[in-house]
Structures are given as structure tokens and as C-alpha cells.
Amino acid sequence: MTERGGEPWAMPDRITLYKEPILQMCSTRDEVVEQVTITVVHEVAHFFGIDDATLHRLGWG
């Protein structure tokens, strides 16, 4: 996204990671690190307009 709405009160974009679901799906510290990395890259890519199909094709699905 190169432009935002003109609201002067708009908060910056934020990525929220939920600890418990990530810990439930991972069994090692390395898996947690990998999942957090994938999630952050995935969400930042959406900010720049990259869709899910492209992310999956690139291995960040």
C-alpha cells in the first residue's frame, strides 16, 4: 500500500501474534521461531499487496 486514508487519528498497522495457538501447533523452539517468521513475513507481504496465492507459491503460505 502506498497510500492510506486521510484520517489524522488512524493508528499504524500492527501484526498481532497469539502466543498460545503458536505454542500449541509447535513442539520445539525452532518450530516456534519458524512459525513466527512465516507469520510475520506473510502479514508484511499482505501490507504490500501480495495475495495468498502468490505467498503460497513462494513458500510463505
PDB file of N, H, CA, C and O in Angstrom:
ATOM      1  N   MET A   1       0.838  -1.174   0.000  1.00  0.00           N
ATOM      2  CA  MET A   1       0.000   0.000   0.000  1.00  0.00           C
ATOM      3  C   MET A   1       0.885   1.239   0.000  1.00  0.00           C
ATOM      4  O   MET A   1       1.787   1.371   0.827  1.00  0.00           O
ATOM      5  N   THR A   2       0.627   2.115  -0.905  1.00  0.00           N
ATOM      6  H   THR A   2      -0.106   2.007  -1.577  1.00  0.00           H
ATOM      7  CA  THR A   2       1.417   3.329  -0.957  1.00  0.00           C
ATOM      8  C   THR A   2       0.668   4.529  -0.404  1.00  0.00           C
ATOM      9  O   THR A   2       1.268   5.580  -0.176  1.00  0.00           O
ATOM     10  N   GLU A   3      -0.634   4.391  -0.184  1.00  0.00           N
ATOM     11  H   GLU A   3      -1.122   3.537  -0.369  1.00  0.00           H
ATOM     12  CA  GLU A   3      -1.427   5.487   0.364  1.00  0.00           C
ATOM     13  C   GLU A   3      -2.352   4.951   1.449  1.00  0.00           C
ATOM     14  O   GLU A   3      -2.765   3.791   1.429  1.00  0.00           O
ATOM     15  N   ARG A   4      -2.665   5.832   2.396  1.00  0.00           N
ATOM     16  H   ARG A   4      -2.330   6.774   2.413  1.00  0.00           H
ATOM     17  CA  ARG A   4      -3.582   5.471   3.471  1.00  0.00           C
ATOM     18  C   ARG A   4      -4.720   6.472   3.475  1.00  0.00           C
ATOM     19  O   ARG A   4      -4.656   7.511   2.818  1.00  0.00           O
ATOM     20  N   GLY A   5      -5.744   6.150   4.211  1.00  0.00           N
ATOM     21  H   GLY A   5      -5.795   5.306   4.745  1.00  0.00           H
ATOM     22  CA  GLY A   5      -6.835   7.095   4.368  1.00  0.00           C
ATOM     23  C   GLY A   5      -6.338   8.385   5.010  1.00  0.00           C
ATOM     24  O   GLY A   5      -5.287   8.394   5.651  1.00  0.00           O
ATOM     25  N   GLY A   6      -7.068   9.446   4.846  1.00  0.00           N
ATOM     26  H   GLY A   6      -7.921   9.438   4.325  1.00  0.00           H
ATOM     27  CA  GLY A   6      -6.630  10.734   5.331  1.00  0.00           C
ATOM     28  C   GLY A   6      -6.919  11.011   6.793  1.00  0.00           C
ATOM     29  O   GLY A   6      -6.732  12.141   7.243  1.00  0.00           O
ATOM     30  N   GLU A   7      -7.368  10.021   7.551  1.00  0.00           N
ATOM     31  H   GLU A   7      -7.520   9.103   7.185  1.00  0.00           H
ATOM     32  CA  GLU A   7      -7.711  10.251   8.951  1.00  0.00           C
ATOM     33  C   GLU A   7      -6.459  10.545   9.767  1.00  0.00           C
ATOM     34  O   GLU A   7      -5.552   9.714   9.818  1.00  0.00           O
ATOM     35  N   PRO A   8      -6.389  11.710  10.407  1.00  0.00           N
ATOM     36  CA  PRO A   8      -5.200  12.045  11.201  1.00  0.00           C
ATOM     37  C   PRO A   8      -5.086  11.194  12.467  1.00  0.00           C
ATOM     38  O   PRO A   8      -4.015  11.119  13.069  1.00  0.00           O
ATOM     39  N   TRP A   9      -6.185  10.555  12.869  1.00  0.00           N
ATOM     40  H   TRP A   9      -7.055  10.617  12.380  1.00  0.00           H
ATOM     41  CA  TRP A   9      -6.201   9.750  14.086  1.00  0.00           C
ATOM     42  C   TRP A   9      -5.897   8.281  13.821  1.00  0.00           C
ATOM     43  O   TRP A   9      -5.826   7.495  14.765  1.00  0.00           O
ATOM     44  N   ALA A  10      -5.715   7.894  12.569  1.00  0.00           N
ATOM     45  H   ALA A  10      -5.773   8.533  11.802  1.00  0.00           H
ATOM     46  CA  ALA A  10      -5.524   6.479  12.222  1.00  0.00           C
ATOM     47  C   ALA A  10      -4.263   5.932  12.888  1.00  0.00           C
ATOM     48  O   ALA A  10      -3.199   6.550  12.857  1.00  0.00           O
ATOM     49  N   MET A  11      -4.414   4.787  13.475  1.00  0.00           N
ATOM     50  H   MET A  11      -5.278   4.285  13.501  1.00  0.00           H
ATOM     51  CA  MET A  11      -3.280   4.117  14.119  1.00  0.00           C
ATOM     52  C   MET A  11      -2.442   3.415  13.059  1.00  0.00           C
ATOM     53  O   MET A  11      -2.966   3.045  12.008  1.00  0.00           O
ATOM     54  N   PRO A  12      -1.145   3.226  13.316  1.00  0.00           N
ATOM     55  CA  PRO A  12      -0.322   2.484  12.357  1.00  0.00           C
ATOM     56  C   PRO A  12      -0.762   1.020  12.304  1.00  0.00           C
ATOM     57  O   PRO A  12      -1.367   0.507  13.246  1.00  0.00           O
ATOM     58  N   ASP A  13      -0.453   0.367  11.202  1.00  0.00           N
ATOM     59  H   ASP A  13       0.039   0.785  10.437  1.00  0.00           H
ATOM     60  CA  ASP A  13      -0.774  -1.049  11.081  1.00  0.00           C
ATOM     61  C   ASP A  13       0.005  -1.837  12.129  1.00  0.00           C
ATOM     62  O   ASP A  13       1.095  -1.447  12.549  1.00  0.00           O
ATOM     63  N   ARG A  14      -0.585  -2.953  12.535  1.00  0.00           N
ATOM     64  H   ARG A  14      -1.470  -3.269  12.194  1.00  0.00           H
ATOM     65  CA  ARG A  14       0.033  -3.763  13.574  1.00  0.00           C
ATOM     66  C   ARG A  14      -0.195  -5.236  13.256  1.00  0.00           C
ATOM     67  O   ARG A  14      -1.261  -5.620  12.774  1.00  0.00           O
ATOM     68  N   ILE A  15       0.804  -6.045  13.527  1.00  0.00           N
ATOM     69  H   ILE A  15       1.670  -5.733  13.918  1.00  0.00           H
ATOM     70  CA  ILE A  15       0.682  -7.501  13.413  1.00  0.00           C
ATOM     71  C   ILE A  15       0.611  -8.042  14.841  1.00  0.00           C
ATOM     72  O   ILE A  15       1.491  -7.777  15.660  1.00  0.00           O
ATOM     73  N   THR A  16      -0.438  -8.795  15.125  1.00  0.00           N
ATOM     74  H   THR A  16      -1.153  -9.010  14.460  1.00  0.00           H
ATOM     75  CA  THR A  16      -0.590  -9.397  16.443  1.00  0.00           C
ATOM     76  C   THR A  16      -0.349 -10.889  16.328  1.00  0.00           C
ATOM     77  O   THR A  16      -0.982 -11.571  15.523  1.00  0.00           O
ATOM     78  N   LEU A  17       0.564 -11.386  17.132  1.00  0.00           N
ATOM     79  H   LEU A  17       1.078 -10.832  17.786  1.00  0.00           H
ATOM     80  CA  LEU A  17       0.837 -12.824  17.187  1.00  0.00           C
ATOM     81  C   LEU A  17       0.237 -13.366  18.477  1.00  0.00           C
ATOM     82  O   LEU A  17       0.426 -12.795  19.551  1.00  0.00           O
ATOM     83  N   TYR A  18      -0.484 -14.468  18.360  1.00  0.00           N
ATOM     84  H   TYR A  18      -0.638 -14.932  17.488  1.00  0.00           H
ATOM     85  CA  TYR A  18      -1.121 -15.067  19.520  1.00  0.00           C
ATOM     86  C   TYR A  18      -0.274 -16.238  20.006  1.00  0.00           C
ATOM     87  O   TYR A  18      -0.129 -17.253  19.325  1.00  0.00           O
ATOM     88  N   LYS A  19       0.271 -16.067  21.181  1.00  0.00           N
ATOM     89  H   LYS A  19       0.153 -15.242  21.734  1.00  0.00           H
ATOM     90  CA  LYS A  19       1.243 -16.992  21.754  1.00  0.00           C
ATOM     91  C   LYS A  19       0.708 -18.422  21.897  1.00  0.00           C
ATOM     92  O   LYS A  19       1.338 -19.371  21.429  1.00  0.00           O
ATOM     93  N   GLU A  20      -0.440 -18.574  22.537  1.00  0.00           N
ATOM     94  H   GLU A  20      -0.951 -17.804  22.917  1.00  0.00           H
ATOM     95  CA  GLU A  20      -0.942 -19.917  22.827  1.00  0.00           C
ATOM     96  C   GLU A  20      -1.190 -20.766  21.578  1.00  0.00           C
ATOM     97  O   GLU A  20      -0.737 -21.910  21.544  1.00  0.00           O
ATOM     98  N   PRO A  21      -1.882 -20.270  20.555  1.00  0.00           N
ATOM     99  CA  PRO A  21      -2.067 -21.088  19.354  1.00  0.00           C
ATOM    100  C   PRO A  21      -0.740 -21.487  18.690  1.00  0.00           C
ATOM    101  O   PRO A  21      -0.594 -22.604  18.193  1.00  0.00           O
ATOM    102  N   ILE A  22       0.221 -20.555  18.693  1.00  0.00           N
ATOM    103  H   ILE A  22       0.102 -19.648  19.098  1.00  0.00           H
ATOM    104  CA  ILE A  22       1.521 -20.886  18.098  1.00  0.00           C
ATOM    105  C   ILE A  22       2.206 -21.976  18.915  1.00  0.00           C
ATOM    106  O   ILE A  22       2.754 -22.924  18.352  1.00  0.00           O
ATOM    107  N   LEU A  23       2.176 -21.846  20.230  1.00  0.00           N
ATOM    108  H   LEU A  23       1.731 -21.076  20.687  1.00  0.00           H
ATOM    109  CA  LEU A  23       2.813 -22.868  21.075  1.00  0.00           C
ATOM    110  C   LEU A  23       2.103 -24.215  20.961  1.00  0.00           C
ATOM    111  O   LEU A  23       2.747 -25.260  21.051  1.00  0.00           O
ATOM    112  N   GLN A  24       0.775 -24.203  20.763  1.00  0.00           N
ATOM    113  H   GLN A  24       0.251 -23.355  20.690  1.00  0.00           H
ATOM    114  CA  GLN A  24       0.033 -25.460  20.624  1.00  0.00           C
ATOM    115  C   GLN A  24       0.378 -26.184  19.327  1.00  0.00           C
ATOM    116  O   GLN A  24       0.379 -27.415  19.289  1.00  0.00           O
ATOM    117  N   MET A  25       0.669 -25.434  18.265  1.00  0.00           N
ATOM    118  H   MET A  25       0.668 -24.434  18.296  1.00  0.00           H
ATOM    119  CA  MET A  25       0.945 -26.086  16.982  1.00  0.00           C
ATOM    120  C   MET A  25       2.413 -26.444  16.804  1.00  0.00           C
ATOM    121  O   MET A  25       2.761 -27.140  15.850  1.00  0.00           O
ATOM    122  N   CYS A  26       3.281 -25.985  17.699  1.00  0.00           N
ATOM    123  H   CYS A  26       2.998 -25.420  18.474  1.00  0.00           H
ATOM    124  CA  CYS A  26       4.719 -26.246  17.582  1.00  0.00           C
ATOM    125  C   CYS A  26       5.189 -27.081  18.761  1.00  0.00           C
ATOM    126  O   CYS A  26       4.689 -26.940  19.877  1.00  0.00           O
ATOM    127  N   SER A  27       6.150 -27.948  18.502  1.00  0.00           N
ATOM    128  H   SER A  27       6.557 -28.063  17.596  1.00  0.00           H
ATOM    129  CA  SER A  27       6.637 -28.795  19.592  1.00  0.00           C
ATOM    130  C   SER A  27       8.071 -28.477  20.002  1.00  0.00           C
ATOM    131  O   SER A  27       8.555 -29.011  21.000  1.00  0.00           O
ATOM    132  N   THR A  28       8.758 -27.621  19.253  1.00  0.00           N
ATOM    133  H   THR A  28       8.365 -27.187  18.441  1.00  0.00           H
ATOM    134  CA  THR A  28      10.122 -27.236  19.625  1.00  0.00           C
ATOM    135  C   THR A  28      10.293 -25.729  19.477  1.00  0.00           C
ATOM    136  O   THR A  28       9.503 -25.057  18.814  1.00  0.00           O
ATOM    137  N   ARG A  29      11.333 -25.221  20.105  1.00  0.00           N
ATOM    138  H   ARG A  29      11.975 -25.767  20.643  1.00  0.00           H
ATOM    139  CA  ARG A  29      11.646 -23.798  19.991  1.00  0.00           C
ATOM    140  C   ARG A  29      11.892 -23.421  18.528  1.00  0.00           C
ATOM    141  O   ARG A  29      11.435 -22.376  18.065  1.00  0.00           O
ATOM    142  N   ASP A  30      12.615 -24.276  17.808  1.00  0.00           N
ATOM    143  H   ASP A  30      12.986 -25.124  18.184  1.00  0.00           H
ATOM    144  CA  ASP A  30      12.902 -23.990  16.398  1.00  0.00           C
ATOM    145  C   ASP A  30      11.623 -23.888  15.569  1.00  0.00           C
ATOM    146  O   ASP A  30      11.535 -23.049  14.672  1.00  0.00           O
ATOM    147  N   GLU A  31      10.637 -24.728  15.858  1.00  0.00           N
ATOM    148  H   GLU A  31      10.708 -25.409  16.586  1.00  0.00           H
ATOM    149  CA  GLU A  31       9.356 -24.654  15.152  1.00  0.00           C
ATOM    150  C   GLU A  31       8.638 -23.341  15.467  1.00  0.00           C
ATOM    151  O   GLU A  31       8.013 -22.747  14.588  1.00  0.00           O
ATOM    152  N   VAL A  32       8.726 -22.890  16.720  1.00  0.00           N
ATOM    153  H   VAL A  32       9.234 -23.373  17.434  1.00  0.00           H
ATOM    154  CA  VAL A  32       8.103 -21.614  17.097  1.00  0.00           C
ATOM    155  C   VAL A  32       8.756 -20.482  16.319  1.00  0.00           C
ATOM    156  O   VAL A  32       8.062 -19.632  15.760  1.00  0.00           O
ATOM    157  N   VAL A  33      10.083 -20.464  16.277  1.00  0.00           N
ATOM    158  H   VAL A  33      10.646 -21.155  16.731  1.00  0.00           H
ATOM    159  CA  VAL A  33      10.805 -19.421  15.547  1.00  0.00           C
ATOM    160  C   VAL A  33      10.410 -19.436  14.074  1.00  0.00           C
ATOM    161  O   VAL A  33      10.176 -18.382  13.483  1.00  0.00           O
ATOM    162  N   GLU A  34      10.336 -20.628  13.478  1.00  0.00           N
ATOM    163  H   GLU A  34      10.527 -21.485  13.958  1.00  0.00           H
ATOM    164  CA  GLU A  34       9.954 -20.743  12.071  1.00  0.00           C
ATOM    165  C   GLU A  34       8.522 -20.246  11.838  1.00  0.00           C
ATOM    166  O   GLU A  34       8.263 -19.527  10.872  1.00  0.00           O
ATOM    167  N   GLN A  35       7.601 -20.625  12.714  1.00  0.00           N
ATOM    168  H   GLN A  35       7.811 -21.209  13.498  1.00  0.00           H
ATOM    169  CA  GLN A  35       6.204 -20.219  12.550  1.00  0.00           C
ATOM    170  C   GLN A  35       6.041 -18.716  12.706  1.00  0.00           C
ATOM    171  O   GLN A  35       5.294 -18.093  11.952  1.00  0.00           O
ATOM    172  N   VAL A  36       6.725 -18.130  13.667  1.00  0.00           N
ATOM    173  H   VAL A  36       7.332 -18.636  14.280  1.00  0.00           H
ATOM    174  CA  VAL A  36       6.657 -16.676  13.854  1.00  0.00           C
ATOM    175  C   VAL A  36       7.229 -15.969  12.627  1.00  0.00           C
ATOM    176  O   VAL A  36       6.660 -14.980  12.165  1.00  0.00           O
ATOM    177  N   THR A  37       8.336 -16.459  12.102  1.00  0.00           N
ATOM    178  H   THR A  37       8.798 -17.263  12.477  1.00  0.00           H
ATOM    179  CA  THR A  37       8.939 -15.875  10.899  1.00  0.00           C
ATOM    180  C   THR A  37       7.968 -15.935   9.725  1.00  0.00           C
ATOM    181  O   THR A  37       7.764 -14.937   9.034  1.00  0.00           O
ATOM    182  N   ILE A  38       7.375 -17.093   9.501  1.00  0.00           N
ATOM    183  H   ILE A  38       7.541 -17.904  10.062  1.00  0.00           H
ATOM    184  CA  ILE A  38       6.424 -17.265   8.399  1.00  0.00           C
ATOM    185  C   ILE A  38       5.241 -16.315   8.565  1.00  0.00           C
ATOM    186  O   ILE A  38       4.819 -15.673   7.603  1.00  0.00           O
ATOM    187  N   THR A  39       4.709 -16.225   9.773  1.00  0.00           N
ATOM    188  H   THR A  39       5.051 -16.746  10.555  1.00  0.00           H
ATOM    189  CA  THR A  39       3.545 -15.372  10.020  1.00  0.00           C
ATOM    190  C   THR A  39       3.864 -13.906   9.769  1.00  0.00           C
ATOM    191  O   THR A  39       3.085 -13.207   9.120  1.00  0.00           O
ATOM    192  N   VAL A  40       4.993 -13.433  10.271  1.00  0.00           N
ATOM    193  H   VAL A  40       5.625 -14.001  10.798  1.00  0.00           H
ATOM    194  CA  VAL A  40       5.358 -12.020  10.095  1.00  0.00           C
ATOM    195  C   VAL A  40       5.611 -11.716   8.623  1.00  0.00           C
ATOM    196  O   VAL A  40       5.114 -10.712   8.113  1.00  0.00           O
ATOM    197  N   VAL A  41       6.369 -12.559   7.930  1.00  0.00           N
ATOM    198  H   VAL A  41       6.772 -13.375   8.344  1.00  0.00           H
ATOM    199  CA  VAL A  41       6.623 -12.335   6.501  1.00  0.00           C
ATOM    200  C   VAL A  41       5.309 -12.326   5.731  1.00  0.00           C
ATOM    201  O   VAL A  41       5.095 -11.470   4.872  1.00  0.00           O
ATOM    202  N   HIS A  42       4.433 -13.271   6.033  1.00  0.00           N
ATOM    203  H   HIS A  42       4.606 -13.966   6.730  1.00  0.00           H
ATOM    204  CA  HIS A  42       3.136 -13.389   5.367  1.00  0.00           C
ATOM    205  C   HIS A  42       2.319 -12.097   5.541  1.00  0.00           C
ATOM    206  O   HIS A  42       1.772 -11.570   4.572  1.00  0.00           O
ATOM    207  N   GLU A  43       2.242 -11.602   6.760  1.00  0.00           N
ATOM    208  H   GLU A  43       2.686 -12.030   7.547  1.00  0.00           H
ATOM    209  CA  GLU A  43       1.430 -10.413   7.030  1.00  0.00           C
ATOM    210  C   GLU A  43       2.046  -9.144   6.455  1.00  0.00           C
ATOM    211  O   GLU A  43       1.322  -8.279   5.964  1.00  0.00           O
ATOM    212  N   VAL A  44       3.360  -9.018   6.505  1.00  0.00           N
ATOM    213  H   VAL A  44       3.949  -9.721   6.904  1.00  0.00           H
ATOM    214  CA  VAL A  44       4.025  -7.857   5.896  1.00  0.00           C
ATOM    215  C   VAL A  44       3.813  -7.881   4.382  1.00  0.00           C
ATOM    216  O   VAL A  44       3.604  -6.837   3.764  1.00  0.00           O
ATOM    217  N   ALA A  45       3.866  -9.066   3.791  1.00  0.00           N
ATOM    218  H   ALA A  45       4.035  -9.914   4.292  1.00  0.00           H
ATOM    219  CA  ALA A  45       3.623  -9.191   2.349  1.00  0.00           C
ATOM    220  C   ALA A  45       2.214  -8.721   1.997  1.00  0.00           C
ATOM    221  O   ALA A  45       2.025  -8.040   0.989  1.00  0.00           O
ATOM    222  N   HIS A  46       1.223  -9.078   2.816  1.00  0.00           N
ATOM    223  H   HIS A  46       1.376  -9.631   3.634  1.00  0.00           H
ATOM    224  CA  HIS A  46      -0.149  -8.591   2.582  1.00  0.00           C
ATOM    225  C   HIS A  46      -0.188  -7.063   2.625  1.00  0.00           C
ATOM    226  O   HIS A  46      -0.888  -6.442   1.825  1.00  0.00           O
ATOM    227  N   PHE A  47       0.545  -6.463   3.535  1.00  0.00           N
ATOM    228  H   PHE A  47       1.114  -6.968   4.184  1.00  0.00           H
ATOM    229  CA  PHE A  47       0.590  -5.000   3.614  1.00  0.00           C
ATOM    230  C   PHE A  47       1.040  -4.393   2.290  1.00  0.00           C
ATOM    231  O   PHE A  47       0.561  -3.333   1.889  1.00  0.00           O
ATOM    232  N   PHE A  48       1.974  -5.081   1.609  1.00  0.00           N
ATOM    233  H   PHE A  48       2.364  -5.943   1.935  1.00  0.00           H
ATOM    234  CA  PHE A  48       2.479  -4.601   0.335  1.00  0.00           C
ATOM    235  C   PHE A  48       1.666  -5.102  -0.856  1.00  0.00           C
ATOM    236  O   PHE A  48       2.058  -4.907  -2.007  1.00  0.00           O
ATOM    237  N   GLY A  49       0.528  -5.751  -0.577  1.00  0.00           N
ATOM    238  H   GLY A  49       0.209  -5.909   0.357  1.00  0.00           H
ATOM    239  CA  GLY A  49      -0.397  -6.119  -1.637  1.00  0.00           C
ATOM    240  C   GLY A  49      -0.198  -7.486  -2.251  1.00  0.00           C
ATOM    241  O   GLY A  49      -0.796  -7.784  -3.285  1.00  0.00           O
ATOM    242  N   ILE A  50       0.617  -8.322  -1.649  1.00  0.00           N
ATOM    243  H   ILE A  50       1.103  -8.080  -0.809  1.00  0.00           H
ATOM    244  CA  ILE A  50       0.848  -9.672  -2.183  1.00  0.00           C
ATOM    245  C   ILE A  50      -0.267 -10.588  -1.680  1.00  0.00           C
ATOM    246  O   ILE A  50      -0.536 -10.643  -0.480  1.00  0.00           O
ATOM    247  N   ASP A  51      -0.909 -11.300  -2.593  1.00  0.00           N
ATOM    248  H   ASP A  51      -0.690 -11.255  -3.568  1.00  0.00           H
ATOM    249  CA  ASP A  51      -2.052 -12.129  -2.213  1.00  0.00           C
ATOM    250  C   ASP A  51      -1.615 -13.512  -1.725  1.00  0.00           C
ATOM    251  O   ASP A  51      -0.453 -13.898  -1.851  1.00  0.00           O
ATOM    252  N   ASP A  52      -2.588 -14.250  -1.159  1.00  0.00           N
ATOM    253  H   ASP A  52      -3.532 -13.936  -1.056  1.00  0.00           H
ATOM    254  CA  ASP A  52      -2.304 -15.576  -0.600  1.00  0.00           C
ATOM    255  C   ASP A  52      -1.772 -16.554  -1.641  1.00  0.00           C
ATOM    256  O   ASP A  52      -0.859 -17.327  -1.350  1.00  0.00           O
ATOM    257  N   ALA A  53      -2.326 -16.532  -2.844  1.00  0.00           N
ATOM    258  H   ALA A  53      -3.068 -15.904  -3.081  1.00  0.00           H
ATOM    259  CA  ALA A  53      -1.879 -17.463  -3.885  1.00  0.00           C
ATOM    260  C   ALA A  53      -0.393 -17.257  -4.180  1.00  0.00           C
ATOM    261  O   ALA A  53       0.358 -18.224  -4.308  1.00  0.00           O
ATOM    262  N   THR A  54       0.021 -16.019  -4.286  1.00  0.00           N
ATOM    263  H   THR A  54      -0.589 -15.233  -4.182  1.00  0.00           H
ATOM    264  CA  THR A  54       1.432 -15.732  -4.552  1.00  0.00           C
ATOM    265  C   THR A  54       2.299 -16.135  -3.372  1.00  0.00           C
ATOM    266  O   THR A  54       3.383 -16.687  -3.556  1.00  0.00           O
ATOM    267  N   LEU A  55       1.829 -15.863  -2.166  1.00  0.00           N
ATOM    268  H   LEU A  55       0.948 -15.414  -2.017  1.00  0.00           H
ATOM    269  CA  LEU A  55       2.591 -16.244  -0.964  1.00  0.00           C
ATOM    270  C   LEU A  55       2.757 -17.762  -0.893  1.00  0.00           C
ATOM    271  O   LEU A  55       3.841 -18.249  -0.571  1.00  0.00           O
ATOM    272  N   HIS A  56       1.710 -18.505  -1.187  1.00  0.00           N
ATOM    273  H   HIS A  56       0.829 -18.110  -1.449  1.00  0.00           H
ATOM    274  CA  HIS A  56       1.802 -19.962  -1.164  1.00  0.00           C
ATOM    275  C   HIS A  56       2.791 -20.448  -2.226  1.00  0.00           C
ATOM    276  O   HIS A  56       3.586 -21.354  -1.979  1.00  0.00           O
ATOM    277  N   ARG A  57       2.730 -19.842  -3.391  1.00  0.00           N
ATOM    278  H   ARG A  57       2.084 -19.106  -3.591  1.00  0.00           H
ATOM    279  CA  ARG A  57       3.655 -20.221  -4.466  1.00  0.00           C
ATOM    280  C   ARG A  57       5.106 -19.955  -4.072  1.00  0.00           C
ATOM    281  O   ARG A  57       6.010 -20.691  -4.468  1.00  0.00           O
ATOM    282  N   LEU A  58       5.320 -18.907  -3.295  1.00  0.00           N
ATOM    283  H   LEU A  58       4.586 -18.309  -2.972  1.00  0.00           H
ATOM    284  CA  LEU A  58       6.678 -18.542  -2.866  1.00  0.00           C
ATOM    285  C   LEU A  58       7.125 -19.281  -1.598  1.00  0.00           C
ATOM    286  O   LEU A  58       8.262 -19.123  -1.152  1.00  0.00           O
ATOM    287  N   GLY A  59       6.226 -20.089  -1.023  1.00  0.00           N
ATOM    288  H   GLY A  59       5.303 -20.218  -1.386  1.00  0.00           H
ATOM    289  CA  GLY A  59       6.577 -20.856   0.155  1.00  0.00           C
ATOM    290  C   GLY A  59       6.314 -20.144   1.474  1.00  0.00           C
ATOM    291  O   GLY A  59       6.795 -20.588   2.517  1.00  0.00           O
ATOM    292  N   TRP A  60       5.563 -19.051   1.447  1.00  0.00           N
ATOM    293  H   TRP A  60       5.173 -18.691   0.600  1.00  0.00           H
ATOM    294  CA  TRP A  60       5.237 -18.298   2.662  1.00  0.00           C
ATOM    295  C   TRP A  60       3.751 -18.385   2.974  1.00  0.00           C
ATOM    296  O   TRP A  60       3.185 -17.459   3.554  1.00  0.00           O
ATOM    297  N   GLY A  61       3.113 -19.494   2.595  1.00  0.00           N
ATOM    298  H   GLY A  61       3.573 -20.246   2.124  1.00  0.00           H
ATOM    299  CA  GLY A  61       1.667 -19.628   2.756  1.00  0.00           C
ATOM    300  C   GLY A  61       1.200 -19.851   4.137  1.00  0.00           C
ATOM    301  O   GLY A  61      -0.002 -19.976   4.369  1.00  0.00           O
TER     302      GLY A  61
END
